[in-house]
Amino acid sequence: MKAQLRTSSIGTARKIWVGANVSGFILDLDSTIPNYVFALIDVYRQGKERVERLSTNVPRTPTTTKPSLEKHYTAIPTSNIFANLTFLSGKVRLYSGTASSLFKSLTLNTLLELSDEQVLGLGAEVFNLPMVSVWAEYRATPASQKRMKATDHEPSILLFKSTVHSSQNTLRPTLLPFLNELINHVETRMRKVSSRSRPAVLTPHSLSIPSPPKEEKMESTSSMQICFSLRIDRSKLELTCQPDVNVVAGLYWESGGFVVNVSPGARNFSFSGSISGWTVGLKHGFLSEDCVKLDARNLGFSVNCAKTKSNIENSVSSISVVLDTELLGGVRFSRLQDVLCFKAVWLDRIPIFNNHSPPESANALRPTTYSPIDGQALGGLSTVILLRIRRIKLHVDLGQSISTIDLELQQTVFRTKLAGDFKELFIFIGNLSVIASGNLSGHARVPSCVFQTIRRSEGGLSDHSGRSRMLELRLTSGALVAVLESDHQQLLHYW
């Protein structure tokens, strides 16, 4: 590692520049790491509670010393930090409980570093990281502005720009024990937290006690605006089923990037991305064609979450999702056994997909009944989802003795709005076309398909506004034309 550090101070501003190049690193992770992470969180939480208890017993500072403290606070220099980091390569080695025990027994007898082949032989998994470059920037708000009550000041800014260069990795089923043990440790911790945080029973006596008035505090603007961007170059990730069976599932990434923005106070959150192309495929190792393939081109999406206060007590949260893409795919039913093999080796051995949770976890995560007072305190939630798929084209091969089907949808729009007493669902398909060839052949075409439904709850009905219907349903389409043939004999012609 080679690093450079430079700092300069001008008046009340201080600038720090950091540059570093790392030739490589190795990170060993054990499946018990959640226990240590949660332990650090507990230490922070308990320490914060103890400091708060101590601060309540400390005598208040006399008003005569406040100006001097204020002057000392505003004299603190404002730090701006800039960092340029480059990691040329890296390895992450994931150990299950059994692999960790074997690793410790070997490292106690020798001081030599184990190679990747030796680590894989222990039952661990090795994930190779490509070259990563990071630009970090932190611009702090001057201390003089933090104590001001004005709202036109600029918040502190934390900026990360990272790039992950081309990479290629192949993961084996030996990764599953590490994931399962990791999930079990997290679930055990969540069950303990849920058992400790059960809501207390409210009594009429406790509700009648007025809360003490809150003291007015000087408004502080120490909240931060965070921006994180990630760009990933062409990469390839494969999941192999060997040594059980020679079936490989792969994710092939062309290029793309993501941007995360968090406003001060976490009142607004946005997550957007643009992907030029990515492909998911599943095939047998000895075959050139995929039995399942899905290709997304020119995908762009945006997720926005906002929380605004409608009045002093209630707040309204909104979530909006927008996506635009083009999908191409194919399925070969003659190679259905490859899909079943991948399901048996990978998916059936992940607890999340099996929903086999122990009885105690089911009881711990069971929803509790809250009092009406809690329900009044909750704000409204408005959700808007807009999905636009320019074209969907699927090729389904049912076998030579049956048929091959080409399904194509043009200009598909899915829109939904969920807001309190009003719920709407709208689906539009510009053109639906189905073409079949083989022993069963034919075609079908339906233009301008529209499905819309609006549902209102009893509280949202009002005869004065003309909206007295709880459910509205609209289903329209253009002319439907369908033709079905078998052995060149026409069986059906519908218009």
C-alpha positions in Angstrom: 0.0 0.0 0.0 1.3 3.4 -1.0 -0.5 6.4 0.5 -0.1 10.2 0.4 -1.6 12.6 2.9 -1.7 16.4 2.6 -3.4 19.0 4.7 -3.7 22.8 4.6 -5.6 25.4 6.7 -6.8 28.8 5.6 -8.7 30.8 8.2 -11.5 28.6 9.6 -11.3 26.1 6.8 -9.1 23.0 6.8 -8.6 20.7 3.7 -7.3 17.2 3.8 -6.2 15.2 0.7 -5.7 11.5 0.8 -4.5 9.3 -2.0 -3.7 5.5 -1.8 -3.0 2.6 -4.0 -3.5 -0.9 -2.7 -1.9 -3.8 -4.7 -4.2 -6.4 -3.2 -5.9 -7.6 0.0 -7.5 -10.8 1.4 -10.5 -10.7 3.6 -11.5 -13.9 5.5 -15.1 -14.0 6.7 -16.5 -16.5 9.2 -20.3 -17.3 9.3 -20.4 -16.0 12.9 -19.5 -12.5 12.0 -23.1 -11.2 12.7 -22.6 -12.0 16.4 -19.7 -9.6 16.5 -21.4 -6.9 14.5 -24.4 -7.0 16.7 -22.1 -6.9 19.8 -20.6 -3.6 18.5 -24.1 -2.3 18.1 -25.1 -3.3 21.6 -21.9 -1.6 23.0 -22.8 1.6 21.2 -26.5 1.5 22.3 -25.7 0.8 25.9 -23.0 3.4 26.0 -25.4 6.0 24.5 -28.0 5.1 27.1 -25.5 5.5 30.0 -24.3 8.9 28.7 -27.9 10.1 28.5 -28.6 9.0 32.1 -25.5 10.7 33.3 -26.3 13.9 31.4 -29.7 14.2 33.2 -27.8 14.4 36.5 -25.2 16.9 35.4 -26.0 20.5 36.6 -26.9 22.9 33.8 -24.4 25.4 32.6 -25.0 28.9 33.9 -26.2 31.4 31.3 -23.2 33.6 31.8 -20.9 30.9 30.3 -23.0 30.3 27.2 -21.5 33.1 25.1 -18.0 31.9 25.7 -19.0 28.3 24.8 -20.8 29.6 21.7 -17.7 31.5 20.7 -15.5 28.5 21.2 -17.8 26.3 19.2 -17.9 28.6 16.2 -14.1 28.9 16.2 -13.7 25.2 15.4 -12.2 24.8 11.9 -14.3 23.3 9.2 -12.8 20.2 7.7 -13.1 19.2 4.0 -11.7 15.8 3.1 -10.9 14.5 -0.4 -9.8 10.9 -1.0 -8.8 9.0 -4.1 -8.4 5.2 -3.4 -7.5 2.4 -5.9 -7.6 -1.3 -5.0 -5.9 -3.3 -7.8 -7.3 -6.7 -6.7 -8.8 -8.5 -3.8 -10.1 -11.8 -2.5 -13.0 -12.5 -0.1 -12.9 -16.0 1.4 -16.1 -17.3 3.0 -15.9 -20.0 5.7 -18.6 -22.1 7.1 -18.4 -23.5 10.7 -16.7 -26.7 9.5 -14.3 -25.0 7.1 -13.4 -22.5 9.8 -12.5 -25.3 12.2 -10.3 -27.0 9.6 -8.6 -23.6 8.7 -7.8 -22.9 12.4 -6.3 -26.4 12.8 -4.0 -25.9 9.8 -2.9 -22.4 10.6 -1.9 -23.4 14.2 0.6 -25.9 12.9 2.1 -23.8 10.1 2.7 -20.1 9.5 2.5 -20.4 5.7 -0.4 -18.6 3.9 -2.9 -21.1 2.4 -3.4 -21.0 -1.4 -6.8 -20.7 -3.0 -6.8 -24.4 -3.9 -6.1 -25.3 -0.2 -8.9 -23.0 0.9 -11.3 -24.5 -1.6 -10.3 -28.0 -0.4 -11.4 -27.0 3.2 -14.9 -26.4 2.0 -14.7 -22.6 1.9 -15.5 -20.3 -1.1 -13.2 -17.8 -2.8 -14.7 -14.7 -4.4 -12.2 -12.7 -6.5 -12.7 -8.9 -6.6 -11.6 -6.9 -9.6 -9.9 -3.5 -9.6 -12.0 -1.0 -7.6 -11.4 2.8 -7.7 -13.1 5.1 -5.2 -13.4 8.9 -5.0 -14.7 10.2 -1.7 -15.4 13.7 -0.7 -16.7 15.3 2.5 -17.7 18.9 2.7 -18.7 19.9 6.2 -21.1 22.8 7.2 -19.2 25.5 9.0 -19.8 25.5 12.7 -21.0 29.1 12.6 -23.9 28.0 10.4 -24.8 24.9 12.4 -26.1 27.0 15.3 -28.1 29.3 13.2 -31.9 29.1 13.0 -32.0 30.1 9.3 -33.0 27.4 6.9 -31.1 28.6 3.8 -27.8 27.2 4.8 -26.1 24.3 3.0 -25.9 20.9 4.7 -22.8 18.8 5.0 -22.2 16.6 1.9 -20.7 13.1 1.8 -20.0 11.9 -1.8 -18.7 8.5 -2.9 -18.0 7.6 -6.6 -16.8 4.0 -7.1 -16.1 1.9 -10.1 -15.9 -1.9 -10.2 -13.9 -3.0 -13.3 -14.4 -6.2 -15.3 -14.5 -9.5 -13.3 -15.4 -13.1 -13.6 -16.3 -15.5 -10.8 -17.7 -19.0 -10.5 -19.3 -20.0 -7.2 -19.9 -23.6 -6.0 -22.6 -25.1 -3.8 -20.0 -25.1 -0.9 -21.1 -21.4 -0.5 -24.5 -22.6 0.8 -23.5 -23.7 4.3 -21.9 -20.3 4.9 -25.1 -18.5 3.8 -27.4 -20.8 5.8 -25.3 -20.3 9.0 -25.1 -16.5 8.4 -28.9 -16.3 8.0 -29.5 -18.5 11.2 -27.3 -16.1 13.3 -29.2 -13.1 12.0 -32.6 -14.7 12.6 -31.5 -15.7 16.2 -30.6 -12.1 16.9 -33.9 -10.8 15.4 -35.9 -13.2 17.6 -34.1 -11.9 20.7 -34.7 -8.3 19.7 -38.4 -8.9 19.0 -38.9 -10.7 22.4 -37.3 -7.7 24.2 -39.3 -5.0 22.3 -42.8 -6.2 22.8 -45.2 -3.3 23.3 -46.2 -2.5 26.8 -49.8 -2.6 27.9 -51.4 0.8 28.2 -53.6 1.5 31.2 -56.1 4.4 31.6 -53.9 5.7 34.5 -50.8 5.8 32.3 -52.7 7.6 29.5 -54.0 10.3 31.8 -50.5 11.4 32.9 -49.5 14.4 30.8 -46.1 14.4 29.2 -43.7 17.0 30.5 -43.2 20.0 28.2 -40.2 19.8 26.0 -37.6 22.5 26.3 -36.9 24.5 23.3 -33.6 23.6 21.7 -31.6 25.6 19.3 -32.0 24.3 15.9 -29.0 22.3 14.7 -28.3 21.6 11.0 -25.8 18.8 11.5 -27.7 16.5 9.2 -25.9 15.3 6.1 -26.6 14.8 2.5 -25.2 11.6 1.1 -24.6 10.6 -2.5 -23.3 7.2 -3.5 -22.6 6.2 -7.1 -21.4 2.8 -8.4 -20.4 1.9 -11.9 -19.9 -1.8 -12.8 -18.0 -2.7 -16.0 -18.6 -5.9 -18.0 -18.7 -8.8 -15.6 -19.6 -12.5 -15.4 -20.9 -14.5 -12.4 -21.7 -18.2 -12.7 -23.2 -20.7 -10.2 -22.1 -24.2 -11.0 -23.8 -27.4 -9.7 -20.6 -29.5 -9.9 -19.6 -32.0 -8.7 -23.2 -33.1 -8.5 -24.2 -32.4 -12.1 -22.7 -30.3 -14.9 -25.3 -27.5 -14.9 -24.4 -23.8 -14.9 -26.4 -20.7 -14.2 -24.9 -17.4 -15.1 -25.4 -13.6 -14.9 -23.7 -11.7 -17.6 -23.5 -8.0 -17.1 -22.7 -5.6 -19.9 -22.3 -2.2 -18.1 -24.3 0.0 -15.9 -24.4 2.2 -12.8 -26.4 3.0 -9.7 -26.9 6.3 -7.8 -28.2 6.6 -4.2 -29.2 10.0 -2.8 -30.2 10.6 0.8 -31.4 14.1 1.8 -30.6 15.7 5.1 -32.6 14.2 7.9 -33.4 11.2 5.7 -36.6 12.8 4.6 -36.0 11.9 1.0 -34.4 8.8 -0.5 -33.8 8.0 -4.1 -32.2 5.0 -5.8 -31.8 5.1 -9.6 -29.9 3.1 -12.1 -29.2 2.6 -15.8 -28.1 -0.8 -17.3 -27.2 -1.2 -20.9 -27.8 -4.9 -20.8 -27.8 -8.0 -18.6 -28.5 -11.6 -19.3 -29.5 -14.5 -17.0 -29.1 -18.0 -18.4 -29.2 -21.6 -17.4 -27.7 -24.5 -19.4 -26.0 -27.8 -19.3 -22.2 -27.7 -19.5 -22.0 -29.8 -22.6 -24.6 -27.8 -24.6 -24.2 -24.5 -26.3 -27.8 -23.3 -26.1 -29.5 -22.2 -22.8 -32.6 -24.0 -21.6 -33.7 -20.8 -19.9 -32.6 -17.3 -20.9 -33.8 -13.8 -20.1 -32.2 -10.7 -21.6 -32.9 -7.1 -20.5 -31.8 -4.3 -22.7 -31.4 -0.5 -21.9 -33.0 -0.8 -18.5 -33.6 2.3 -16.5 -35.3 2.6 -13.1 -35.9 5.0 -10.3 -37.1 4.5 -6.7 -38.1 7.5 -4.6 -39.2 7.6 -1.0 -40.3 10.8 0.7 -41.8 11.7 4.1 -43.6 15.0 4.5 -45.5 16.4 7.5 -49.1 17.2 6.6 -49.6 18.8 10.1 -48.0 18.9 13.4 -48.9 15.3 14.4 -49.3 13.3 11.2 -46.9 12.7 8.4 -47.4 11.3 4.9 -44.9 8.9 3.3 -44.8 8.3 -0.4 -43.0 5.7 -2.5 -42.7 5.8 -6.3 -41.2 3.3 -8.6 -40.5 3.9 -12.3 -39.0 1.3 -14.7 -38.4 1.2 -18.4 -36.8 -1.7 -20.3 -37.0 -4.3 -23.1 -37.1 -8.0 -22.3 -36.2 -11.0 -24.6 -36.2 -14.6 -23.4 -36.6 -18.2 -24.3 -37.5 -21.5 -22.6 -36.8 -25.1 -23.9 -39.0 -27.6 -22.2 -37.0 -30.5 -23.6 -34.2 -29.5 -21.1 -36.5 -29.1 -18.1 -34.3 -31.5 -16.1 -31.5 -28.9 -16.1 -33.8 -26.5 -14.3 -34.8 -29.2 -11.8 -31.2 -30.0 -11.1 -30.3 -26.4 -10.4 -33.4 -26.1 -8.1 -32.3 -29.2 -6.2 -28.7 -28.2 -5.8 -29.1 -24.5 -5.1 -32.6 -23.3 -4.4 -33.9 -26.2 -2.2 -30.9 -25.7 0.1 -31.6 -22.1 0.9 -34.0 -21.6 3.8 -35.4 -18.3 2.5 -36.9 -20.1 -0.6 -38.2 -23.1 1.4 -40.0 -21.1 4.2 -39.0 -23.8 6.7 -38.7 -21.6 9.8 -38.7 -23.1 13.3 -41.8 -22.7 15.5 -40.1 -20.2 17.9 -39.2 -17.9 15.0 -42.8 -18.0 13.7 -44.2 -17.0 17.1 -41.6 -14.3 17.6 -42.3 -12.7 14.2 -46.1 -13.0 14.6 -47.7 -9.6 14.3 -49.0 -8.1 17.5 -52.2 -6.2 18.0 -51.7 -2.5 18.8 -54.0 -0.1 20.5 -56.1 2.4 18.6 -53.8 5.1 19.9 -50.9 3.6 18.0 -53.0 3.5 14.9 -53.8 7.2 15.1 -50.1 8.1 15.4 -49.2 6.3 12.2 -49.2 8.5 9.1 -50.5 7.7 5.6 -48.6 5.9 2.9 -49.0 6.6 -0.8 -47.4 4.2 -3.3 -47.1 4.8 -7.0 -45.6 2.2 -9.4 -45.1 2.7 -13.1 -43.5 0.0 -15.2 -43.1 0.4 -19.0 -41.7 -2.4 -21.1 -41.2 -1.4 -24.7 -41.2 -5.0 -26.0 -41.5 -8.5 -24.5 -40.5 -11.3 -26.8 -40.4 -14.9 -25.5 -39.6 -18.1 -27.4 -41.0 -21.2 -25.9 -40.0 -24.6 -27.3 -42.5 -27.3 -26.3 -40.6 -30.0 -28.3 -40.5 -31.1 -31.9 -43.6 -33.3 -31.5 -45.7 -30.5 -30.1 -44.9 -26.9 -31.1 -42.8 -23.8 -30.7 -44.5 -20.6 -29.6 -43.3 -17.0 -30.1 -45.0 -14.5 -27.8 -44.5 -10.8 -28.4 -46.0 -7.8 -26.5 -45.5 -4.3 -27.6 -45.7 -1.2 -25.4 -46.7 -2.7 -22.1 -47.6 -0.3 -19.3 -48.3 -1.3 -15.7 -49.4 1.4 -13.3 -50.8 1.3 -9.8 -51.6 3.8 -7.1 -52.3 3.0 -3.5 -53.2 5.9 -1.3 -55.3 5.5 1.8 -58.9 4.8 0.8 -58.1 4.8 -3.0 -56.5 1.9 -4.9 -56.0 1.8 -8.7 -54.5 -0.7 -11.0 -54.1 -0.1 -14.8 -52.5 -2.4 -17.4 -52.2 -1.5 -21.1 -50.8 -3.7 -23.9 -50.4 -2.0 -27.3 -50.3 -5.2 -29.2 -50.3 -8.9 -28.2 -49.2 -11.4 -30.8 -48.8 -15.2 -30.5 -47.4 -17.4 -33.4 -47.1 -21.2 -33.1 -45.4 -23.5 -35.5 -45.2 -27.3 -35.5 -47.8 -30.1 -35.2 -50.0 -27.4 -33.5 -49.7 -24.2 -35.4 -51.6 -20.9 -35.7 -51.6 -17.3 -34.6 -53.5 -14.9 -32.4 -53.5 -11.1 -32.3 -55.2 -8.6 -29.9 -54.4 -4.9 -30.1 -55.0 -2.2 -27.5 -55.7 -4.3 -24.4 -56.8 -2.2 -21.4 -57.5 -3.5 -17.9 -58.3 -1.0 -15.1 -59.8 -1.4 -11.7 -60.4 1.2 -9.0 -61.4 0.2 -5.4 -62.5 2.5 -2.6 -63.0 1.7 1.0 -66.1 2.7 2.9 -64.4 5.8 4.4 -63.6 7.1 0.9 -67.2 7.0 -0.4 -69.1 10.3 -0.9 -72.4 10.7 -2.6 -71.8 14.5 -2.9 -68.7 14.1 -5.1 -70.3 11.5 -7.3 -67.9 8.7 -6.2 -70.3 6.4 -4.5 -69.0 3.1 -6.1 -66.7 0.9 -4.1 -65.4 -0.9 -7.2 -65.0 0.1 -10.8 -63.8 -2.3 -13.5 -62.9 -1.6 -17.2 -61.8 -4.2 -19.7 -61.5 -3.3 -23.4 -59.5 -4.5 -26.3 -59.4 -4.4 -30.1 -60.5 -7.1 -32.5 -59.3 -10.6 -31.4 -58.2 -12.8 -34.3 -57.2 -16.4 -33.5 -56.4 -19.3 -35.9 -55.4 -22.9 -34.8 -54.3 -25.7 -37.1 -53.1 -29.2 -36.7 -51.3 -31.2 -39.5 -52.3 -28.4 -42.0 -56.0 -28.8 -41.0 -57.7 -25.8 -39.7 -59.4 -26.5 -36.3 -60.4 -23.0 -35.2 -60.8 -19.5 -36.8 -62.1 -16.9 -34.4 -62.7 -13.2 -34.9 
